[in-house]
Amino acid sequence: MATIYFSSPIMRKNKKVTPVVGTRDAILGIAEKNGVNIPHECRDGRCGSCLVEVTHLDGENIRGAMLTDKEREGLKNIGKLSVKDAERASVNDLPPKYRLACQAIITDEDVLVEFTGEPGGA
């Protein structure tokens, strides 16, 4: 079972969320269902306003869902997907630390999701 910890300077305190097993909601959907307001505009992976930083808390046992083509392009467009991170994602199936909350799906692992509260800031 995954546990997601949300942290932002705009939140009074961090929030711990344990999504329902089998949920395939993106981070943004899980946040909204639990009263966490991640800034967003398009919900389609194109604008980059829902940028978050994801830290995997299970050590080397990373199981995060990989980048969709939309997310890969969106991250590239806002300068948050380095060549090295893109290669790691493609070759080694390791997700980058910056993700788009509207696209990124968390699987069975514990993660910390941080965002600034400013659209496109992480």
The first five atom37 places (N, CA, C, CB, O) and aatype in JSON, in Angstrom:
{
  "aatype": [12, 0, 16, 9, 18, 13, 15, 15, 14, 9, 12, 1, 11, 2, 11, 11, 19, 16, 14, 19, 19, 7, 16, 1, 3, 0, 9, 10, 7, 9, 0, 6, 11, 2, 7, 19, 2, 9, 14, 8, 6, 4, 1, 3, 7, 1, 4, 7, 15, 4, 10, 19, 6, 19, 16, 8, 10, 3, 7, 6, 2, 9, 1, 7, 0, 12, 10, 16, 3, 11, 6, 1, 6, 7, 10, 11, 2, 9, 7, 11, 10, 15, 19, 11, 3, 0, 6, 1, 0, 15, 19, 2, 3, 10, 14, 14, 11, 18, 1, 10, 0, 4, 5, 0, 9, 9, 16, 3, 6, 3, 19, 10, 19, 6, 13, 16, 7, 6, 14, 7, 7, 0],
  "atom_mask": [
    [1, 1, 1, 1, 1],
    [1, 1, 1, 1, 1],
    [1, 1, 1, 1, 1],
    [1, 1, 1, 1, 1],
    [1, 1, 1, 1, 1],
    [1, 1, 1, 1, 1],
    [1, 1, 1, 1, 1],
    [1, 1, 1, 1, 1],
    [1, 1, 1, 1, 1],
    [1, 1, 1, 1, 1],
    [1, 1, 1, 1, 1],
    [1, 1, 1, 1, 1],
    [1, 1, 1, 1, 1],
    [1, 1, 1, 1, 1],
    [1, 1, 1, 1, 1],
    [1, 1, 1, 1, 1],
    [1, 1, 1, 1, 1],
    [1, 1, 1, 1, 1],
    [1, 1, 1, 1, 1],
    [1, 1, 1, 1, 1],
    [1, 1, 1, 1, 1],
    [1, 1, 1, 0, 1],
    [1, 1, 1, 1, 1],
    [1, 1, 1, 1, 1],
    [1, 1, 1, 1, 1],
    [1, 1, 1, 1, 1],
    [1, 1, 1, 1, 1],
    [1, 1, 1, 1, 1],
    [1, 1, 1, 0, 1],
    [1, 1, 1, 1, 1],
    [1, 1, 1, 1, 1],
    [1, 1, 1, 1, 1],
    [1, 1, 1, 1, 1],
    [1, 1, 1, 1, 1],
    [1, 1, 1, 0, 1],
    [1, 1, 1, 1, 1],
    [1, 1, 1, 1, 1],
    [1, 1, 1, 1, 1],
    [1, 1, 1, 1, 1],
    [1, 1, 1, 1, 1],
    [1, 1, 1, 1, 1],
    [1, 1, 1, 1, 1],
    [1, 1, 1, 1, 1],
    [1, 1, 1, 1, 1],
    [1, 1, 1, 0, 1],
    [1, 1, 1, 1, 1],
    [1, 1, 1, 1, 1],
    [1, 1, 1, 0, 1],
    [1, 1, 1, 1, 1],
    [1, 1, 1, 1, 1],
    [1, 1, 1, 1, 1],
    [1, 1, 1, 1, 1],
    [1, 1, 1, 1, 1],
    [1, 1, 1, 1, 1],
    [1, 1, 1, 1, 1],
    [1, 1, 1, 1, 1],
    [1, 1, 1, 1, 1],
    [1, 1, 1, 1, 1],
    [1, 1, 1, 0, 1],
    [1, 1, 1, 1, 1],
    [1, 1, 1, 1, 1],
    [1, 1, 1, 1, 1],
    [1, 1, 1, 1, 1],
    [1, 1, 1, 0, 1],
    [1, 1, 1, 1, 1],
    [1, 1, 1, 1, 1],
    [1, 1, 1, 1, 1],
    [1, 1, 1, 1, 1],
    [1, 1, 1, 1, 1],
    [1, 1, 1, 1, 1],
    [1, 1, 1, 1, 1],
    [1, 1, 1, 1, 1],
    [1, 1, 1, 1, 1],
    [1, 1, 1, 0, 1],
    [1, 1, 1, 1, 1],
    [1, 1, 1, 1, 1],
    [1, 1, 1, 1, 1],
    [1, 1, 1, 1, 1],
    [1, 1, 1, 0, 1],
    [1, 1, 1, 1, 1],
    [1, 1, 1, 1, 1],
    [1, 1, 1, 1, 1],
    [1, 1, 1, 1, 1],
    [1, 1, 1, 1, 1],
    [1, 1, 1, 1, 1],
    [1, 1, 1, 1, 1],
    [1, 1, 1, 1, 1],
    [1, 1, 1, 1, 1],
    [1, 1, 1, 1, 1],
    [1, 1, 1, 1, 1],
    [1, 1, 1, 1, 1],
    [1, 1, 1, 1, 1],
    [1, 1, 1, 1, 1],
    [1, 1, 1, 1, 1],
    [1, 1, 1, 1, 1],
    [1, 1, 1, 1, 1],
    [1, 1, 1, 1, 1],
    [1, 1, 1, 1, 1],
    [1, 1, 1, 1, 1],
    [1, 1, 1, 1, 1],
    [1, 1, 1, 1, 1],
    [1, 1, 1, 1, 1],
    [1, 1, 1, 1, 1],
    [1, 1, 1, 1, 1],
    [1, 1, 1, 1, 1],
    [1, 1, 1, 1, 1],
    [1, 1, 1, 1, 1],
    [1, 1, 1, 1, 1],
    [1, 1, 1, 1, 1],
    [1, 1, 1, 1, 1],
    [1, 1, 1, 1, 1],
    [1, 1, 1, 1, 1],
    [1, 1, 1, 1, 1],
    [1, 1, 1, 1, 1],
    [1, 1, 1, 1, 1],
    [1, 1, 1, 1, 1],
    [1, 1, 1, 0, 1],
    [1, 1, 1, 1, 1],
    [1, 1, 1, 1, 1],
    [1, 1, 1, 0, 1],
    [1, 1, 1, 0, 1],
    [1, 1, 1, 1, 1]
  ],
  "atom_positions": [
    [[0.85, -1.18, 0.0], [0.0, 0.0, 0.0], [0.9, 1.24, 0.0], [-0.97, 0.0, 1.23], [1.85, 1.32, 0.77]],
    [[0.59, 2.18, -0.84], [1.37, 3.42, -0.95], [0.94, 4.43, 0.11], [1.2, 4.03, -2.35], [-0.22, 4.49, 0.52]],
    [[1.91, 5.21, 0.52], [1.63, 6.36, 1.37], [2.24, 7.56, 0.69], [2.2, 6.17, 2.83], [3.41, 7.54, 0.3]],
    [[1.46, 8.62, 0.55], [1.94, 9.84, -0.09], [1.93, 10.94, 0.97], [1.06, 10.23, -1.33], [0.92, 11.17, 1.64]],
    [[3.05, 11.6, 1.11], [3.18, 12.74, 2.02], [3.24, 13.99, 1.16], [4.46, 12.61, 2.95], [4.12, 14.11, 0.31]],
    [[2.33, 14.91, 1.36], [2.31, 16.17, 0.62], [2.91, 17.26, 1.5], [0.85, 16.54, 0.18], [2.6, 17.37, 2.69]],
    [[3.79, 18.08, 0.9], [4.44, 19.15, 1.64], [4.56, 20.39, 0.76], [5.83, 18.7, 2.15], [4.98, 20.3, -0.39]],
    [[4.18, 21.54, 1.32], [4.26, 22.8, 0.6], [4.25, 23.95, 1.6], [3.1, 22.94, -0.42], [3.62, 23.85, 2.65]],
    [[4.95, 25.04, 1.27], [4.9, 26.21, 2.15], [3.5, 26.82, 2.26], [5.87, 27.25, 1.65], [3.23, 27.56, 3.21]],
    [[2.62, 26.52, 1.31], [1.26, 27.08, 1.38], [0.32, 26.25, 2.25], [0.69, 27.19, -0.01], [-0.82, 26.65, 2.49]],
    [[0.8, 25.11, 2.71], [-0.01, 24.25, 3.58], [0.34, 24.55, 5.04], [0.21, 22.75, 3.26], [1.49, 24.79, 5.38]],
    [[-0.67, 24.53, 5.88], [-0.46, 24.75, 7.31], [0.45, 23.67, 7.89], [-1.8, 24.77, 8.06], [1.31, 23.96, 8.72]],
    [[0.25, 22.42, 7.46], [1.09, 21.31, 7.88], [1.11, 20.26, 6.77], [0.59, 20.69, 9.22], [0.24, 20.26, 5.89]],
    [[2.08, 19.39, 6.82], [2.17, 18.32, 5.83], [0.96, 17.4, 5.96], [3.48, 17.51, 5.99], [0.34, 17.32, 7.02]],
    [[0.64, 16.72, 4.88], [-0.52, 15.83, 4.9], [-0.1, 14.44, 4.44], [-1.66, 16.38, 3.99], [0.57, 14.28, 3.43]],
    [[-0.5, 13.45, 5.21], [-0.24, 12.04, 4.89], [-1.5, 11.45, 4.29], [0.2, 11.25, 6.16], [-2.59, 11.58, 4.86]],
    [[-1.36, 10.79, 3.14], [-2.49, 10.21, 2.45], [-2.16, 8.76, 2.09], [-2.86, 11.03, 1.17], [-1.07, 8.47, 1.6]],
    [[-3.1, 7.87, 2.34], [-2.96, 6.48, 1.91], [-4.07, 6.19, 0.92], [-3.01, 5.49, 3.14], [-5.21, 5.91, 1.31]],
    [[-3.74, 6.26, -0.39], [-4.77, 6.03, -1.4], [-5.33, 4.61, -1.34], [-4.21, 6.31, -2.79], [-4.67, 3.69, -0.85]],
    [[-6.53, 4.44, -1.84], [-7.16, 3.13, -1.92], [-6.32, 2.25, -2.83], [-8.62, 3.25, -2.44], [-5.91, 2.68, -3.91]],
    [[-6.08, 1.01, -2.41], [-5.3, 0.07, -3.2], [-5.94, -0.09, -4.58], [-5.2, -1.3, -2.48], [-7.16, -0.24, -4.7]],
    [[-5.11, -0.04, -5.61], [-5.6, -0.21, -6.98], [-6.0, 1.09, -7.65], [0.0, 0.0, 0.0], [-6.34, 1.1, -8.84]],
    [[-5.97, 2.19, -6.91], [-6.31, 3.49, -7.49], [-5.31, 3.84, -8.56], [-6.36, 4.59, -6.41], [-4.1, 3.73, -8.34]],
    [[-5.78, 4.26, -9.72], [-4.88, 4.65, -10.8], [-4.97, 6.15, -11.06], [-5.22, 3.88, -12.08], [-4.69, 6.62, -12.16]],
    [[-5.35, 6.9, -10.03], [-5.4, 8.36, -10.14], [-3.99, 8.9, -10.18], [-6.19, 8.98, -8.97], [-3.07, 8.36, -9.56]],
    [[-3.82, 9.99, -10.91], [-2.55, 10.71, -10.88], [-2.44, 11.44, -9.55], [-2.44, 11.71, -12.08], [-3.42, 11.56, -8.81]],
    [[-1.25, 11.93, -9.26], [-1.0, 12.65, -8.0], [-2.01, 13.77, -7.8], [0.43, 13.21, -7.96], [-2.51, 13.97, -6.7]],
    [[-2.31, 14.51, -8.86], [-3.24, 15.64, -8.76], [-4.62, 15.18, -8.29], [-3.36, 16.35, -10.12], [-5.22, 15.82, -7.42]],
    [[-5.12, 14.1, -8.84], [-6.43, 13.59, -8.43], [-6.46, 13.14, -6.99], [0.0, 0.0, 0.0], [-7.42, 13.41, -6.27]],
    [[-5.4, 12.46, -6.55], [-5.31, 12.03, -5.16], [-5.25, 13.25, -4.24], [-4.06, 11.12, -4.94], [-5.9, 13.28, -3.19]],
    [[-4.46, 14.24, -4.64], [-4.35, 15.46, -3.83], [-5.71, 16.12, -3.68], [-3.35, 16.46, -4.47], [-6.11, 16.47, -2.57]],
    [[-6.42, 16.3, -4.78], [-7.73, 16.96, -4.73], [-8.72, 16.21, -3.85], [-8.3, 17.09, -6.15], [-9.46, 16.82, -3.08]],
    [[-8.73, 14.89, -3.95], [-9.64, 14.09, -3.13], [-9.35, 14.21, -1.64], [-9.56, 12.63, -3.54], [-10.19, 13.89, -0.79]],
    [[-8.13, 14.68, -1.32], [-7.72, 14.76, 0.08], [-7.46, 16.19, 0.54], [-6.47, 13.94, 0.29], [-6.77, 16.41, 1.54]],
    [[-8.01, 17.17, -0.18], [-7.95, 18.55, 0.25], [-6.59, 19.22, 0.09], [0.0, 0.0, 0.0], [-6.33, 20.22, 0.76]],
    [[-5.74, 18.7, -0.78], [-4.43, 19.3, -1.03], [-4.53, 20.06, -2.35], [-3.28, 18.22, -1.07], [-4.89, 19.48, -3.38]],
    [[-4.21, 21.35, -2.32], [-4.4, 22.21, -3.49], [-3.08, 22.42, -4.23], [-4.99, 23.55, -3.07], [-2.34, 23.36, -3.94]],
    [[-2.8, 21.54, -5.2], [-1.64, 21.7, -6.06], [-2.07, 22.61, -7.21], [-1.09, 20.31, -6.59], [-3.04, 22.3, -7.9]],
    [[-1.37, 23.73, -7.44], [-1.73, 24.62, -8.54], [-1.72, 23.85, -9.87], [-0.77, 25.84, -8.61], [-0.83, 23.04, -10.12]],
    [[-2.7, 24.12, -10.71], [-2.76, 23.48, -12.03], [-3.64, 24.3, -12.94], [-3.28, 22.03, -11.92], [-4.5, 25.06, -12.48]],
    [[-3.42, 24.15, -14.23], [-4.24, 24.87, -15.21], [-4.89, 23.91, -16.21], [-3.38, 25.9, -15.96], [-6.11, 23.9, -16.33]],
    [[-4.1, 23.12, -16.93], [-4.68, 22.37, -18.05], [-5.11, 20.94, -17.73], [-3.71, 22.34, -19.17], [-5.99, 20.41, -18.41]],
    [[-4.53, 20.3, -16.75], [-4.8, 18.9, -16.4], [-4.45, 17.93, -17.52], [-6.25, 18.73, -16.03], [-4.88, 16.77, -17.5]],
    [[-3.67, 18.39, -18.5], [-3.38, 17.56, -19.67], [-1.89, 17.35, -19.9], [-3.99, 18.19, -20.9], [-1.52, 16.77, -20.92]],
    [[-1.03, 17.79, -19.01], [0.4, 17.57, -19.14], [1.11, 18.5, -20.1], [0.0, 0.0, 0.0], [2.26, 18.25, -20.46]],
    [[0.45, 19.56, -20.51], [1.04, 20.44, -21.5], [1.59, 21.75, -20.93], [0.03, 20.75, -22.55], [2.55, 22.29, -21.47]],
    [[1.0, 22.26, -19.87], [1.36, 23.61, -19.4], [2.47, 23.61, -18.35], [0.15, 24.3, -18.83], [3.2, 24.6, -18.23]],
    [[2.62, 22.54, -17.59], [3.66, 22.46, -16.57], [3.32, 23.15, -15.26], [0.0, 0.0, 0.0], [4.16, 23.21, -14.37]],
    [[2.1, 23.67, -15.13], [1.75, 24.41, -13.91], [1.64, 23.51, -12.67], [0.44, 25.13, -14.12], [1.72, 24.02, -11.55]],
    [[1.47, 22.22, -12.85], [1.32, 21.3, -11.71], [2.63, 20.59, -11.37], [0.23, 20.27, -12.02], [2.61, 19.48, -10.84]],
    [[3.75, 21.22, -11.66], [5.06, 20.63, -11.39], [5.24, 20.34, -9.9], [6.17, 21.58, -11.88], [4.97, 21.18, -9.05]],
    [[5.69, 19.12, -9.61], [5.98, 18.71, -8.24], [7.33, 18.0, -8.21], [4.85, 17.79, -7.68], [7.82, 17.52, -9.24]],
    [[7.92, 17.94, -7.03], [9.14, 17.16, -6.85], [8.77, 15.93, -6.04], [10.27, 18.0, -6.13], [8.17, 16.03, -4.97]],
    [[9.13, 14.75, -6.56], [8.76, 13.49, -5.91], [10.03, 12.81, -5.4], [8.0, 12.55, -6.9], [10.97, 12.56, -6.15]],
    [[10.02, 12.53, -4.1], [11.12, 11.8, -3.48], [10.61, 10.43, -3.09], [11.69, 12.57, -2.25], [9.64, 10.3, -2.36]],
    [[11.27, 9.4, -3.59], [10.89, 8.02, -3.28], [11.5, 7.66, -1.93], [11.36, 7.03, -4.4], [12.71, 7.78, -1.74]],
    [[10.67, 7.22, -1.0], [11.09, 6.98, 0.37], [11.44, 5.52, 0.66], [10.03, 7.42, 1.3], [11.8, 5.18, 1.79]],
    [[11.33, 4.66, -0.35], [11.62, 3.24, -0.16], [13.04, 2.89, -0.6], [10.62, 2.39, -0.94], [13.3, 1.77, -1.02]],
    [[13.96, 3.84, -0.49], [15.35, 3.59, -0.85], [15.53, 3.31, -2.32], [0.0, 0.0, 0.0], [15.03, 4.05, -3.17]],
    [[16.24, 2.24, -2.62], [16.53, 1.88, -4.02], [15.37, 1.13, -4.69], [17.78, 1.03, -4.08], [15.44, 0.86, -5.89]],
    [[14.34, 0.8, -3.95], [13.22, 0.02, -4.47], [12.17, 0.95, -5.08], [12.6, -0.85, -3.36], [11.06, 1.07, -4.56]],
    [[12.52, 1.6, -6.19], [11.63, 2.57, -6.84], [10.71, 1.84, -7.81], [12.44, 3.67, -7.57], [11.17, 1.1, -8.68]],
    [[9.4, 2.06, -7.65], [8.42, 1.4, -8.51], [7.49, 2.41, -9.19], [7.6, 0.41, -7.69], [6.43, 2.03, -9.69]],
    [[7.87, 3.65, -9.22], [7.01, 4.7, -9.77], [6.65, 4.45, -11.22], [0.0, 0.0, 0.0], [7.45, 3.92, -11.99]],
    [[5.44, 4.83, -11.6], [5.01, 4.7, -12.99], [5.87, 5.6, -13.87], [3.51, 5.05, -13.15], [6.23, 6.71, -13.48]],
    [[6.18, 5.11, -15.03], [7.07, 5.83, -15.93], [6.38, 7.02, -16.58], [7.58, 4.89, -16.99], [5.17, 7.21, -16.47]],
    [[7.19, 7.81, -17.24], [6.7, 9.01, -17.92], [5.81, 8.66, -19.11], [7.87, 9.87, -18.38], [6.12, 7.76, -19.9]],
    [[4.71, 9.37, -19.23], [3.93, 9.29, -20.45], [4.61, 10.2, -21.47], [2.42, 9.69, -20.21], [5.44, 11.04, -21.11]],
    [[4.26, 10.05, -22.73], [4.83, 10.94, -23.76], [4.46, 12.39, -23.47], [4.32, 10.53, -25.17], [5.29, 13.29, -23.64]],
    [[3.23, 12.63, -23.02], [2.79, 13.99, -22.68], [3.64, 14.57, -21.56], [1.32, 14.0, -22.27], [4.08, 15.72, -21.63]],
    [[3.87, 13.76, -20.52], [4.64, 14.25, -19.39], [6.09, 14.51, -19.8], [4.59, 13.25, -18.22], [6.68, 15.52, -19.41]],
    [[6.67, 13.61, -20.59], [8.05, 13.78, -21.06], [8.19, 15.11, -21.82], [8.49, 12.59, -21.96], [9.11, 15.88, -21.58]],
    [[7.27, 15.37, -22.73], [7.31, 16.61, -23.51], [7.08, 17.83, -22.63], [6.27, 16.57, -24.62], [7.76, 18.85, -22.77]],
    [[6.1, 17.73, -21.71], [5.81, 18.84, -20.81], [7.0, 19.21, -19.95], [0.0, 0.0, 0.0], [7.31, 20.39, -19.79]],
    [[7.68, 18.2, -19.4], [8.85, 18.45, -18.57], [10.01, 19.03, -19.39], [9.3, 17.15, -17.88], [10.73, 19.91, -18.92]],
    [[10.17, 18.53, -20.6], [11.22, 19.09, -21.48], [10.93, 20.55, -21.79], [11.31, 18.27, -22.8], [11.83, 21.39, -21.76]],
    [[9.67, 20.86, -22.09], [9.29, 22.22, -22.45], [9.55, 23.24, -21.35], [7.84, 22.26, -22.83], [9.83, 24.4, -21.64]],
    [[9.46, 22.82, -20.1], [9.7, 23.76, -18.99], [11.11, 23.61, -18.41], [8.66, 23.55, -17.89], [11.42, 24.21, -17.38]],
    [[11.94, 22.81, -19.06], [13.33, 22.68, -18.64], [13.56, 21.85, -17.39], [0.0, 0.0, 0.0], [14.55, 22.05, -16.69]],
    [[12.65, 20.92, -17.09], [12.78, 20.11, -15.87], [13.09, 18.65, -16.15], [11.5, 20.21, -15.07], [13.01, 17.82, -15.24]],
    [[13.45, 18.32, -17.38], [13.85, 16.95, -17.7], [15.19, 17.01, -18.41], [12.77, 16.22, -18.6], [15.27, 17.32, -19.6]],
    [[16.24, 16.71, -17.66], [17.58, 16.75, -18.24], [17.77, 15.55, -19.17], [18.67, 16.75, -17.12], [16.99, 14.6, -19.13]],
    [[18.79, 15.62, -19.99], [19.11, 14.5, -20.89], [19.39, 13.25, -20.06], [20.33, 14.85, -21.8], [18.96, 12.15, -20.4]],
    [[20.12, 13.43, -18.95], [20.46, 12.31, -18.07], [19.19, 11.68, -17.48], [21.4, 12.77, -16.94], [19.05, 10.46, -17.48]],
    [[18.26, 12.52, -16.98], [17.02, 12.0, -16.41], [16.16, 11.31, -17.47], [16.23, 13.14, -15.76], [15.53, 10.29, -17.2]],
    [[16.12, 11.87, -18.67], [15.35, 11.26, -19.76], [15.92, 9.88, -20.1], [15.36, 12.17, -21.01], [15.17, 8.94, -20.35]],
    [[17.24, 9.78, -20.11], [17.88, 8.5, -20.4], [17.62, 7.49, -19.29], [19.39, 8.69, -20.58], [17.31, 6.33, -19.57]],
    [[17.75, 7.92, -18.04], [17.46, 7.02, -16.91], [16.03, 6.5, -16.97], [17.71, 7.75, -15.57], [15.77, 5.33, -16.68]],
    [[15.1, 7.39, -17.35], [13.69, 6.99, -17.43], [13.47, 5.98, -18.56], [12.8, 8.23, -17.65], [12.73, 5.02, -18.41]],
    [[14.12, 6.21, -19.69], [13.93, 5.34, -20.86], [14.67, 4.01, -20.73], [14.4, 6.05, -22.12], [14.12, 2.95, -21.03]],
    [[15.91, 4.07, -20.28], [16.77, 2.89, -20.27], [16.61, 2.07, -18.99], [18.22, 3.3, -20.44], [16.51, 0.84, -19.04]],
    [[16.59, 2.74, -17.85], [16.58, 2.03, -16.57], [15.23, 2.01, -15.87], [17.58, 2.64, -15.66], [15.12, 1.49, -14.76]],
    [[14.21, 2.58, -16.5], [12.87, 2.65, -15.9], [12.86, 3.35, -14.54], [12.3, 1.25, -15.75], [12.12, 2.96, -13.64]],
    [[13.7, 4.38, -14.39], [13.75, 5.16, -13.15], [13.13, 6.52, -13.4], [15.2, 5.3, -12.62], [13.65, 7.29, -14.22]],
    [[12.05, 6.85, -12.71], [11.38, 8.13, -12.95], [12.23, 9.3, -12.47], [10.02, 8.16, -12.26], [12.99, 9.15, -11.51]],
    [[12.12, 10.46, -13.12], [12.86, 11.65, -12.68], [12.25, 12.21, -11.4], [12.87, 12.72, -13.78], [11.15, 11.83, -11.01]],
    [[12.99, 13.12, -10.75], [12.47, 13.68, -9.49], [11.37, 14.7, -9.73], [13.59, 14.32, -8.7], [10.48, 14.85, -8.89]],
    [[11.4, 15.39, -10.86], [10.32, 16.33, -11.17], [9.27, 15.62, -12.0], [10.86, 17.58, -11.92], [9.59, 14.91, -12.96]],
    [[8.02, 15.81, -11.61], [6.9, 15.17, -12.31], [5.79, 16.19, -12.48], [6.39, 13.91, -11.53], [5.76, 17.22, -11.82]],
    [[4.88, 15.88, -13.37], [3.67, 16.68, -13.54], [2.57, 15.95, -12.76], [3.27, 16.87, -15.07], [2.25, 14.8, -13.06]],
    [[2.01, 16.62, -11.77], [1.03, 15.98, -10.88], [-0.19, 15.47, -11.64], [0.59, 16.97, -9.81], [-0.83, 14.51, -11.2]],
    [[-0.52, 16.08, -12.76], [-1.7, 15.64, -13.51], [-1.43, 14.36, -14.31], [-2.14, 16.75, -14.46], [-2.37, 13.73, -14.79]],
    [[-0.17, 13.96, -14.44], [0.19, 12.79, -15.24], [0.8, 11.66, -14.41], [1.16, 13.19, -16.32], [0.6, 10.49, -14.74]],
    [[1.54, 11.98, -13.36], [2.29, 10.98, -12.6], [1.39, 10.12, -11.73], [3.35, 11.65, -11.74], [0.57, 10.63, -10.96]],
    [[1.56, 8.83, -11.86], [0.79, 7.87, -11.06], [1.74, 7.22, -10.07], [0.09, 6.79, -11.96], [2.84, 6.79, -10.43]],
    [[1.32, 7.14, -8.82], [2.12, 6.5, -7.78], [1.65, 5.06, -7.63], [2.01, 7.27, -6.42], [0.46, 4.79, -7.51]],
    [[2.61, 4.15, -7.65], [2.26, 2.75, -7.47], [2.45, 2.38, -5.99], [3.13, 1.82, -8.39], [2.3, 3.24, -5.13]],
    [[2.77, 1.18, -5.7], [2.85, 0.69, -4.33], [4.17, 1.07, -3.67], [2.68, -0.83, -4.3], [5.04, 0.22, -3.48]],
    [[4.32, 2.34, -3.32], [5.53, 2.8, -2.64], [5.23, 4.09, -1.89], [6.69, 3.02, -3.65], [4.24, 4.78, -2.16]],
    [[6.08, 4.41, -0.95], [5.93, 5.63, -0.18], [6.72, 6.75, -0.85], [6.4, 5.43, 1.29], [7.88, 6.57, -1.22]],
    [[6.07, 7.92, -0.99], [6.73, 9.06, -1.63], [6.4, 10.35, -0.89], [6.3, 9.16, -3.11], [5.39, 10.46, -0.21]],
    [[7.3, 11.31, -1.05], [7.09, 12.67, -0.58], [6.88, 13.52, -1.82], [8.3, 13.19, 0.3], [7.72, 13.54, -2.71]],
    [[5.76, 14.23, -1.87], [5.44, 15.12, -2.99], [5.52, 16.55, -2.47], [4.02, 14.8, -3.6], [4.75, 16.95, -1.59]],
    [[6.45, 17.32, -3.04], [6.65, 18.7, -2.62], [6.34, 19.64, -3.76], [8.08, 18.93, -2.12], [6.64, 19.36, -4.92]],
    [[5.71, 20.78, -3.42], [5.41, 21.81, -4.41], [5.44, 23.17, -3.72], [4.03, 21.55, -5.08], [5.21, 23.28, -2.52]],
    [[5.73, 24.2, -4.5], [5.9, 25.54, -3.92], [4.59, 26.25, -3.67], [6.75, 26.37, -4.81], [4.5, 27.09, -2.77]],
    [[3.57, 25.94, -4.44], [2.31, 26.67, -4.36], [2.19, 27.67, -5.49], [0.0, 0.0, 0.0], [1.12, 28.25, -5.7]],
    [[3.29, 27.88, -6.22], [3.27, 28.73, -7.4], [3.13, 27.85, -8.63], [4.56, 29.61, -7.49], [3.82, 26.83, -8.7]],
    [[2.28, 28.19, -9.59], [2.17, 27.38, -10.8], [3.53, 27.17, -11.46], [1.2, 28.03, -11.78], [4.25, 28.13, -11.74]],
    [[3.87, 25.91, -11.7], [5.14, 25.57, -12.33], [6.33, 25.58, -11.41], [0.0, 0.0, 0.0], [7.47, 25.42, -11.87]],
    [[6.11, 25.76, -10.12], [7.22, 25.8, -9.17], [7.3, 24.52, -8.36], [0.0, 0.0, 0.0], [6.29, 24.05, -7.83]],
    [[8.48, 23.97, -8.24], [8.66, 22.79, -7.41], [9.97, 22.87, -6.68], [8.59, 21.5, -8.24], [10.32, 21.97, -5.92]]
  ]
}
